[in-house]
Amino acid sequence: MGGAVRCRDHYDVVVVGAGAAGVAAAAAVGAGSASLSVALIESTHRLGGAVTAAMHRSLCGLYSDKPRGPLDTLNAGMQRNVVSRMVERSPQAVAPRQMGKTWVLQFPGGVYEAALEDVLDRPGIDRLMGCQVREVGRTDGRISNVRVEGATNCQLEIRVVIDCTGGGAILRMCGEPVALASPPADRMLGGYSVRVGEIEGDLELLPVQVPYVLTRAVSDGKLPTEARFTMFQPGPDPGTGVFKLAVHPEHSQKDAELFATAVMDHLNTTFPLLPTHARLRLHPAPWLATD
Ligand SMILES: Cc1cc2nc3c(=O)[nH]c(=O)nc-3n(C[C@H](O)[C@H](O)[C@H](O)COP(=O)(O)OP(=O)(O)OC[C@H]3O[C@@H](n4cnc5c(N)ncnc54)[C@H](O)[C@@H]3O)c2cc1C
């Protein structure tokens, strides 16, 4: 067994994917029986899946109505456990907020990921970060091993695998048909992030100015409708920030890049404070479907 990540040859339970579902599954199995060996395998180096990767700052689906406080969640158990650790980490800034007709939990950057770290902080769960499950092997119709590549390259013998990949990746590897929850026509917009450096001027104004300018461009027929969902967030270093663009679910990687370029070109002409387009680096969010 090679690589920087240490792991066993055999696990009772392997959870694939360290988003909300995977962290909850690994922690629940670990809490349920200390004698079980558990591995959590994640292809990136961070916990939180799409929520972390796409820099979400609010969690949906926790409240059915106006909550009495952040812990007034629909479900107890893991859901309330994560929220309570978020509140412990940042009591002032983690708070329910109304968005349209729904209530979401607003939180500052880093808090969700840190809360998931706390939830997983128990013995008996090996974390294989930066490792991707590439193949599954079956014996007598059941999955008996998985091949892992990345920070470590190995073959793990397993008793149970839990697919928390967000898109049924393990089921697909088994050749099983995987149906998406909604038909293609009903799918939500996907995301695309453009990180920018060397911005001059007042970055605090851009979160307000960007949607305004782009909504006008859409009304004038200069950009497609989804351009008006673009958001700007100032980055951690001076002069840096991220533009979060919403792209049509049927967009290919190429279409998304063309769309991002059109939006950034429009912003460049409108705001002389942005750097020249040549300095832009495009980073597609990892969960963006590409063909
Ligand atoms: C455009 C968009 C916007 C959204 N906005 C919000 C929002 O603002 N607030 C909110 O609460 N929710 C939002 N959601 C929903 C939220 O992202 C999901 O509900 C949540 O991420 C689902 O968690 P998950 O653990 O099931 O999957 P994911 O978060 O997708 O995690 C799956 C993990 O599995 C890993 N993985 C996949 N394949 C493998 C493999 N073969 N080997 C190892 N690891 C693998 C991935 O790297 C990933 O970390 C949004 C979703 C979308 C698409």
The ligand as a Gaussian input file, in Angstrom:
#p B3LYP/6-31G(d) Opt

LIG

0 1
 C      -26.199000      25.183000      -8.206000
 C      -26.465000      24.670000      -6.814000
 C      -26.599000      25.568000      -5.778000
 C      -26.858000      25.102000      -4.486000
 N      -26.977000      26.020000      -3.481000
 C      -27.174000      25.599000      -2.227000
 C      -27.213000      26.525000      -1.144000
 O      -27.021000      27.720000      -1.325000
 N      -27.449000      26.042000       0.102000
 C      -27.638000      24.693000       0.328000
 O      -27.852000      24.327000       1.487000
 N      -27.577000      23.787000      -0.671000
 C      -27.352000      24.212000      -1.931000
 N      -27.274000      23.287000      -2.942000
 C      -27.497000      21.884000      -2.642000
 C      -26.268000      21.264000      -1.951000
 O      -25.099000      21.570000      -2.705000
 C      -26.494000      19.750000      -1.873000
 O      -27.713000      19.505000      -1.209000
 C      -25.405000      19.062000      -1.075000
 O      -24.123000      19.427000      -1.555000
 C      -25.590000      17.553000      -1.179000
 O      -24.619000      16.947000      -0.376000
 P      -24.073000      15.497000      -0.714000
 O      -23.187000      15.117000       0.419000
 O      -25.191000      14.593000      -1.059000
 O      -23.238000      15.632000      -2.089000
 P      -22.027000      16.576000      -2.495000
 O      -22.011000      17.828000      -1.720000
 O      -22.088000      16.655000      -3.980000
 O      -20.730000      15.731000      -2.066000
 C      -20.320000      14.613000      -2.806000
 C      -18.827000      14.420000      -2.533000
 O      -18.422000      13.180000      -3.118000
 C      -17.128000      13.341000      -3.667000
 N      -16.972000      12.302000      -4.688000
 C      -17.709000      12.132000      -5.825000
 N      -17.284000      11.051000      -6.496000
 C      -16.273000      10.507000      -5.755000
 C      -15.430000       9.368000      -5.919000
 N      -15.561000       8.535000      -6.976000
 N      -14.482000       9.118000      -4.987000
 C      -14.334000       9.930000      -3.906000
 N      -15.104000      11.028000      -3.704000
 C      -16.063000      11.306000      -4.613000
 C      -17.141000      14.777000      -4.219000
 O      -15.822000      15.303000      -4.350000
 C      -17.958000      15.513000      -3.148000
 O      -17.119000      16.098000      -2.163000
 C      -26.989000      23.717000      -4.233000
 C      -26.814000      22.804000      -5.274000
 C      -26.547000      23.262000      -6.557000
 C      -26.365000      22.270000      -7.676000

